[in-house]
Structures are given as C-alpha cells and as structure tokens.
C-alpha cells in the first residue's frame, strides 16, 4: 500500500534529478499498471508539465521507435531488455530503419533505465545509435514508491554505468549485514540495501506478517526501514552499486558468485545480444554457473548444453557433450560457441566464474514490465540437465 503523497513526491523528485522540463516529450513503453509507467512516467511528467507518449498496449520495439521518430521525442524510458530489443531492430533491420525520419533521434537525449542494471557496453550503444547522452539509472522497488537511488545527467559516465547513483532527497539508505540487519556495514562492504523516508510503503495489503518481515522500525529512533533483498555496496561519495539479488547468489564450492558480474562481462562478447546467469545444482561444487545466451540476429551458435524454443519453453533440445556444430541459425557468417563464452569469461574474470553450462535461447521469459524471470530459467536448466531416460 502506497500513499498518494509518496508516489506524487517520488515522481516530482525523479523529474527534478533528471532535469525534465515542460517542453519535453517522453516516450514511455513501460505499462501504467507498473510503478515504472505510473510514477517514473506519468507522475514525473505530470508534475513538470512535460508530455508523455505511450506507444503501444504491450511493449513493441517498432511502435516505440516509430513514436520517437514521428514526434521527435526528447526522452525515452525502458528496462534494459527493451533497449536491447530496440537497438537490435534499429541496427540489424535496414528496411525498418529506412522507415524512420532521417532526423529521428535529433532531439533524443534524456531517458531513464530501471528494473535491472545497464551494462557499460549497452549504455555506449544507446549513446552512439540513439543519442541518449543524459540517460539516467533509477533503482528502487514498488515498496519504496519506487525510487530510492538515482544517477544524474551530470554524473561521470563510470558512475552512471557502475552504480545506481545516490539516495534521493528526503531518503536515507544504508547497507546492513544480511545475517544481522542491526549491523550497518562500512563503506565499500557488500550487504543488504535498506531505505527509509516518506517513500516507504504502509504495508502489504492484508498481510501483516509479510509486512513485518521487511518493513522494520529502528528501535533507536523509530525510523521505518524497508529492506530490499538486494545486495549492494556504497562508496565514500554515497554512490550505491547493486551487485545482485541475495537470493540469486550462486555458491560454488564455498565461493560466492554474483550473476550480475558474469552477465556484465558476457554482454561485451561479440555476438551476444543478451545474457542471464543462474545457479544450478552440481554434485561436486553444490552449485554451478549456467548462462542463458540470446545471440544477435544472424549469429550461428555452436556447441552448448541445450536450446530453448522461445515460442514454447518446453520445446527444448538437450545436446550431449560429444555433439558439436550448429545449434541454431543456418548458413555462413558469424558464429558463437560455448567455448567462446567460456574463454571470454576466463580471460576477463576469475576461473570459478566461468559458466559450466551454456544454453541458447531466442527470448527470455519475462514479467509484463520486462524483467527476466530467473526462476523459470533455473527450472529450464534443471530440466535440460536432468538424466535422459
């Protein structure tokens, strides 16, 4: 349950930090029923007098880019998966790109990415191909109305790709030990992120037990904190870096592996459009790293541990370790293999972060707001790795 005061003020403060003006035209693909579309979109624009444009009932990259082009929009919102789909269409479909105005992105500069991290490579592509040089990152959760941390256009590029910015005005954030939430950790140490202030929800409707688990008053001063379940660290300047969901942490042979670190690494590998990393059971190490990779259009995939049909998540092919050759895509051209994925991670990160399994997939299972449903990927991996009868 969120108050009108919390969502209206959150929208206004978002608009202020990103520099929205009455003359702005913002294209907003995220749906209104989600806090992204409602608060970051509608409330932020309404509080400043800016115009907001909704391109389609459900996310459609073509409709989004057409609206940017036709209205010469100054801003664009989305989660990382939406931006990736738009870039894929824009850069790899010449016939579609020819439909847009020659000056389609001339006015486009502002924007918000939220819902998940934005790798540096993706941010650079958005700068280069769409002109989103003032793109900012918003972090939060529905329970905090939703934004508690945010970057600003004036922040250094490194801060806008490696962090989610600093706490919003009238908001306090802290990093605590997941094992003991009463212990606040020093700057630079990883722990659970918590936020306090006007933005904290009133509670989960009809569920006081669940509310009490994560919405907790500090006995020292009575301040109410919302605990996020996200692992993060804060630097000396107050910039917060999200290192992953605590529940998504992979523990391999006693070592903690953060999927986001592997994902950000693989996103820079040529031929990779998207990647999502999960942990799967492993007899020797407890858990192993599994990467679900979406290749760029036209890239042939070689080797790997399985292929998922995007149109039917149950339509999977499990490749034995002795198989080799093309797993999807036909003809010549660029290729991407399991060994390429493993070798890339091995040269960029520590050896224990190298994916043991690589699965090829055309499209991830996602929520209506565009977030990847990792639990479904874990289930698919378990199914593909189960002994075949």
C-alpha positions as semicolon CSV with decimal commas, in nm:
position;residue;x (nm);y (nm);z (nm)
1;X;0,000;0,000;0,000
2;X;0,146;0,333;-0,114
3;X;0,014;0,677;-0,027
4;X;-0,069;0,945;-0,283
5;X;0,188;1,162;-0,105
6;X;0,467;0,909;-0,157
7;X;0,412;0,841;-0,526
8;X;0,349;1,204;-0,622
9;X;0,658;1,329;-0,438
10;X;0,868;1,044;-0,574
11;X;0,765;1,134;-0,928
12;X;0,842;1,502;-0,871
13;X;1,188;1,429;-0,727
14;X;1,269;1,193;-1,017
15;X;1,174;1,467;-1,265
16;X;1,390;1,717;-1,081
17;X;1,701;1,498;-1,075
18;X;1,679;1,400;-1,442
19;X;1,605;1,758;-1,549
20;X;1,258;1,719;-1,701
21;X;1,110;2,039;-1,845
22;X;0,764;2,137;-1,976
23;X;0,895;2,120;-2,333
24;X;0,998;1,754;-2,305
25;X;0,823;1,475;-2,496
26;X;0,881;1,142;-2,323
27;X;0,809;0,806;-2,490
28;X;0,721;0,554;-2,219
29;X;0,688;0,185;-2,319
30;X;0,658;0,051;-1,958
31;X;0,292;-0,009;-1,865
32;X;0,087;0,224;-1,646
33;X;-0,011;-0,057;-1,410
34;X;0,357;-0,085;-1,312
35;X;0,528;0,172;-1,092
36;X;0,772;0,249;-1,377
37;X;0,497;0,373;-1,607
38;X;0,284;0,521;-1,330
39;X;0,538;0,703;-1,114
40;X;0,857;0,747;-1,320
41;X;0,639;0,808;-1,624
42;X;0,305;0,971;-1,550
43;X;0,374;1,131;-1,211
44;X;0,713;1,270;-1,318
45;X;0,581;1,425;-1,637
46;X;0,257;1,550;-1,479
47;X;0,447;1,728;-1,203
48;X;0,656;1,922;-1,457
49;X;0,411;1,971;-1,742
50;X;0,609;1,750;-1,981
51;X;0,420;1,536;-2,234
52;X;0,415;1,157;-2,205
53;X;0,354;0,930;-2,503
54;X;0,254;0,563;-2,472
55;X;0,350;0,379;-2,794
56;X;0,151;0,054;-2,764
57;X;-0,068;-0,152;-2,523
58;X;0,218;-0,401;-2,478
59;X;0,587;-0,350;-2,545
60;X;0,656;-0,323;-2,917
61;X;1,005;-0,204;-3,018
62;X;0,888;-0,098;-3,365
63;X;0,599;0,109;-3,229
64;X;0,832;0,266;-2,973
65;X;1,090;0,375;-3,231
66;X;0,821;0,499;-3,469
67;X;0,677;0,718;-3,193
68;X;1,020;0,859;-3,109
69;X;1,070;0,937;-3,478
70;X;0,726;1,079;-3,559
71;X;0,709;1,308;-3,256
72;X;1,083;1,390;-3,241
73;X;1,078;1,288;-2,876
74;X;1,331;1,427;-2,630
75;X;1,324;1,130;-2,393
76;X;1,281;0,752;-2,384
77;X;1,216;0,517;-2,092
78;X;1,268;0,144;-2,061
79;X;1,425;-0,152;-1,890
80;X;1,747;-0,295;-2,032
81;X;1,569;-0,570;-2,227
82;X;1,351;-0,308;-2,402
83;X;1,652;-0,100;-2,505
84;X;1,827;-0,413;-2,635
85;X;1,524;-0,504;-2,849
86;X;1,506;-0,150;-2,988
87;X;1,875;-0,146;-3,076
88;X;1,853;-0,489;-3,237
89;X;1,572;-0,368;-3,463
90;X;1,735;-0,035;-3,536
91;X;2,083;-0,168;-3,614
92;X;2,003;-0,501;-3,780
93;X;1,691;-0,433;-3,986
94;X;1,778;-0,189;-4,263
95;X;1,426;-0,196;-4,406
96;X;1,280;-0,087;-4,073
97;X;1,545;0,179;-4,012
98;X;1,465;0,328;-4,354
99;X;1,106;0,393;-4,237
100;X;1,223;0,636;-3,968
101;X;1,283;1,005;-4,026
102;X;1,645;1,095;-4,111
103;X;1,645;1,314;-3,800
104;X;1,450;1,064;-3,585
105;X;1,684;1,093;-3,287
106;X;1,799;1,451;-3,327
107;X;1,613;1,570;-3,015
108;X;1,651;1,250;-2,814
109;X;1,880;1,299;-2,516
110;X;1,703;1,223;-2,188
111;X;1,585;0,891;-2,059
112;X;1,550;0,650;-1,771
113;X;1,663;0,289;-1,748
114;X;1,528;0,097;-1,450
115;X;1,429;-0,250;-1,343
116;X;1,775;-0,401;-1,394
117;X;2,134;-0,298;-1,445
118;X;2,255;-0,134;-1,767
119;X;2,594;-0,272;-1,873
120;X;2,853;-0,020;-1,992
121;X;2,851;-0,168;-2,343
122;X;2,475;-0,116;-2,371
123;X;2,497;0,239;-2,241
124;X;2,761;0,323;-2,504
125;X;2,543;0,178;-2,782
126;X;2,249;0,389;-2,664
127;X;2,471;0,698;-2,675
128;X;2,603;0,612;-3,021
129;X;2,288;0,499;-3,200
130;X;2,009;0,690;-3,024
131;X;2,176;0,992;-2,870
132;X;2,066;0,918;-2,512
133;X;2,357;1,104;-2,354
134;X;2,159;1,215;-2,049
135;X;2,021;0,868;-1,977
136;X;1,995;0,810;-1,601
137;X;1,956;0,496;-1,390
138;X;1,679;0,462;-1,133
139;X;1,685;0,200;-0,860
140;X;1,410;0,102;-0,625
141;X;1,121;-0,131;-0,560
142;X;0,744;-0,094;-0,556
143;X;0,759;-0,088;-0,176
144;X;0,958;0,238;-0,187
145;X;0,723;0,424;-0,423
146;X;0,952;0,316;-0,607
147;X;1,283;0,508;-0,650
148;X;1,528;0,535;-0,361
149;X;1,853;0,590;-0,558
150;X;1,919;0,755;-0,892
151;X;2,204;0,885;-1,104
152;X;2,203;1,235;-1,253
153;X;2,292;1,356;-1,604
154;X;2,595;1,540;-1,464
155;X;2,739;1,224;-1,306
156;X;3,053;1,081;-1,463
157;X;2,994;0,807;-1,719
158;X;3,151;0,546;-1,491
159;X;2,911;0,635;-1,212
160;X;2,612;0,601;-1,445
161;X;2,713;0,251;-1,554
162;X;2,864;0,103;-1,239
163;X;2,623;0,247;-0,985
164;X;2,257;0,337;-0,941
165;X;2,353;0,680;-0,814
166;X;2,295;0,830;-0,473
167;X;1,999;0,843;-0,238
168;X;1,708;1,061;-0,345
169;X;1,623;1,376;-0,144
170;X;1,440;1,309;0,182
171;X;1,555;0,946;0,165
172;X;1,810;0,761;0,377
173;X;1,987;0,445;0,262
174;X;2,219;0,207;0,443
175;X;2,397;-0,125;0,383
176;X;2,348;-0,385;0,654
177;X;2,467;-0,736;0,722
178;X;2,218;-0,989;0,579
179;X;2,283;-1,209;0,879
180;X;2,218;-0,926;1,128
181;X;2,021;-0,631;0,998
182;X;2,108;-0,433;1,309
183;X;2,470;-0,417;1,191
184;X;2,542;-0,132;0,948
185;X;2,841;-0,216;0,728
186;X;3,131;0,021;0,649
187;X;3,153;0,192;0,310
188;X;3,273;-0,045;0,039
189;X;3,145;-0,365;0,200
190;X;2,867;-0,568;0,041
191;X;2,543;-0,625;0,228
192;X;2,169;-0,576;0,206
193;X;2,037;-0,235;0,097
194;X;1,766;-0,068;0,306
195;X;1,584;0,264;0,258
196;X;1,387;0,492;0,490
197;X;1,179;0,805;0,448
198;X;0,844;0,928;0,317
199;X;0,866;0,673;0,034
200;X;0,835;0,354;0,243
201;X;0,512;0,165;0,189
202;X;0,239;0,145;0,450
203;X;0,240;-0,233;0,421
204;X;0,133;-0,533;0,213
205;X;-0,245;-0,527;0,192
206;X;-0,396;-0,789;0,420
207;X;-0,058;-0,942;0,503
208;X;0,081;-0,801;0,829
209;X;0,314;-1,100;0,876
210;X;0,494;-1,042;0,548
211;X;0,499;-0,667;0,613
212;X;0,674;-0,722;0,944
213;X;0,949;-0,927;0,777
214;X;1,091;-0,644;0,565
215;X;0,936;-0,317;0,692
216;X;1,105;-0,270;1,026
217;X;1,125;0,025;1,265
218;X;1,461;0,106;1,420
219;X;1,410;0,087;1,799
220;X;1,671;0,360;1,849
221;X;1,488;0,640;1,667
222;X;1,166;0,487;1,536
223;X;1,264;0,538;1,171
224;X;1,099;0,278;0,947
225;X;1,330;0,093;0,707
226;X;1,236;-0,111;0,402
227;X;1,481;-0,398;0,344
228;X;1,525;-0,471;-0,025
229;X;1,668;-0,820;-0,051
230;X;1,927;-0,672;-0,290
231;X;2,300;-0,699;-0,227
232;X;2,479;-0,367;-0,264
233;X;2,775;-0,158;-0,153
234;X;2,821;0,217;-0,111
235;X;3,134;0,417;-0,187
236;X;3,273;0,713;0,006
237;X;3,077;0,959;-0,209
238;X;2,746;0,786;-0,142
239;X;2,710;0,613;-0,480
240;X;2,537;0,277;-0,448
241;X;2,631;-0,025;-0,658
242;X;2,384;-0,312;-0,684
243;X;2,573;-0,641;-0,700
244;X;2,271;-0,871;-0,731
245;X;1,974;-1,027;-0,559
246;X;2,075;-1,204;-0,240
247;X;1,850;-1,498;-0,333
248;X;2,019;-1,520;-0,678
249;X;2,367;-1,556;-0,530
250;X;2,545;-1,868;-0,658
251;X;2,755;-2,054;-0,401
252;X;3,008;-2,274;-0,579
253;X;3,240;-2,477;-0,359
254;X;3,201;-2,223;-0,079
255;X;3,272;-1,921;-0,302
256;X;3,007;-1,656;-0,365
257;X;2,939;-1,580;-0,731
258;X;2,735;-1,277;-0,829
259;X;2,544;-1,344;-1,155
260;X;2,548;-0,974;-1,244
261;X;2,928;-0,975;-1,264
262;X;2,926;-1,259;-1,516
263;X;2,637;-1,106;-1,711
264;X;2,811;-0,770;-1,746
265;X;3,122;-0,948;-1,868
266;X;2,943;-1,159;-2,129
267;X;2,742;-0,864;-2,256
268;X;3,067;-0,732;-2,404
269;X;3,133;-1,051;-2,603
270;X;3,079;-1,013;-2,976
271;X;2,765;-1,192;-3,093
272;X;2,587;-1,173;-2,756
273;X;2,264;-0,973;-2,754
274;X;2,151;-1,059;-2,401
275;X;2,263;-1,291;-2,125
276;X;2,119;-1,411;-1,797
277;X;2,315;-1,620;-1,545
278;X;2,167;-1,857;-1,287
279;X;2,290;-2,121;-1,048
280;X;2,208;-2,489;-1,100
281;X;2,267;-2,790;-0,871
282;X;2,610;-2,952;-0,901
283;X;2,717;-3,271;-0,724
284;X;3,079;-3,166;-0,680
285;X;3,053;-2,794;-0,600
286;X;2,698;-2,759;-0,471
287;X;2,608;-2,515;-0,747
288;X;2,741;-2,442;-1,095
289;X;2,717;-2,137;-1,319
290;X;2,476;-2,160;-1,612
291;X;2,445;-1,890;-1,879
292;X;2,135;-1,843;-2,097
293;X;2,254;-1,651;-2,404
294;X;2,047;-1,469;-2,667
295;X;2,268;-1,434;-2,977
296;X;2,242;-1,143;-3,215
297;X;2,024;-1,197;-3,520
298;X;2,211;-1,394;-3,787
299;X;2,471;-1,537;-3,549
300;X;2,508;-1,917;-3,562
301;X;2,554;-2,088;-3,227
302;X;2,790;-2,383;-3,185
303;X;2,808;-2,643;-2,912
304;X;2,632;-2,565;-2,588
305;X;2,419;-2,765;-2,347
306;X;2,072;-2,701;-2,484
307;X;1,845;-2,486;-2,696
308;X;1,518;-2,333;-2,579
309;X;1,244;-2,255;-2,829
310;X;1,121;-1,906;-2,740
311;X;0,773;-1,985;-2,865
312;X;0,745;-2,290;-2,640
313;X;0,958;-2,307;-2,326
314;X;0,901;-2,683;-2,311
315;X;1,037;-2,735;-2,663
316;X;1,400;-2,793;-2,573
317;X;1,682;-2,990;-2,725
318;X;1,947;-3,129;-2,493
319;X;2,283;-3,169;-2,663
320;X;2,523;-3,429;-2,531
321;X;2,879;-3,329;-2,451
322;X;3,004;-3,510;-2,762
323;X;2,789;-3,308;-3,003
324;X;2,930;-3,015;-3,196
325;X;2,824;-2,794;-3,482
326;X;2,543;-2,553;-3,546
327;X;2,262;-2,548;-3,292
328;X;2,056;-2,269;-3,440
329;X;2,077;-2,040;-3,739
330;X;2,175;-2,155;-4,086
331;X;2,437;-2,067;-4,343
332;X;2,766;-1,888;-4,304
333;X;2,851;-1,572;-4,119
334;X;2,941;-1,502;-3,761
335;X;2,938;-1,785;-3,508
336;X;2,922;-1,802;-3,130
337;X;3,009;-2,117;-2,940
338;X;3,009;-2,245;-2,586
339;X;3,388;-2,238;-2,591
340;X;3,380;-1,872;-2,697
341;X;3,163;-1,791;-2,397
342;X;3,382;-1,980;-2,155
343;X;3,710;-1,848;-2,297
344;X;3,585;-1,488;-2,281
345;X;3,491;-1,512;-1,914
346;X;3,815;-1,693;-1,836
347;X;4,020;-1,406;-1,982
348;X;3,817;-1,134;-1,809
349;X;3,730;-1,280;-1,468
350;X;3,843;-1,543;-1,219
351;X;3,824;-1,907;-1,324
352;X;3,547;-2,003;-1,082
353;X;3,314;-1,756;-1,259
354;X;3,333;-1,939;-1,594
355;X;2,991;-2,088;-1,686
356;X;2,990;-2,466;-1,676
357;X;2,676;-2,473;-1,889
358;X;2,569;-2,255;-2,182
359;X;2,214;-2,260;-2,316
360;X;2,094;-2,082;-2,629
361;X;1,759;-1,906;-2,614
362;X;1,579;-1,667;-2,851
363;X;1,382;-1,480;-2,585
364;X;1,364;-1,488;-2,207
365;X;1,051;-1,550;-2,004
366;X;0,967;-1,203;-1,869
367;X;0,720;-1,023;-1,650
368;X;0,475;-0,775;-1,803
369;X;0,717;-0,496;-1,711
370;X;1,009;-0,658;-1,895
371;X;1,205;-0,819;-1,610
372;X;1,365;-1,157;-1,676
373;X;1,208;-1,437;-1,470
374;X;1,522;-1,612;-1,349
375;X;1,335;-1,876;-1,153
376;X;1,192;-2,004;-1,482
377;X;1,541;-2,017;-1,632
378;X;1,662;-2,219;-1,332
379;X;1,374;-2,462;-1,381
380;X;1,453;-2,494;-1,752
381;X;1,821;-2,559;-1,678
382;X;1,734;-2,830;-1,428
383;X;1,502;-2,989;-1,682
384;X;1,765;-2,983;-1,957
385;X;2,037;-3,120;-1,730
386;X;1,823;-3,399;-1,584
387;X;1,934;-3,750;-1,682
388;X;1,763;-3,853;-2,004
389;X;1,566;-4,177;-1,994
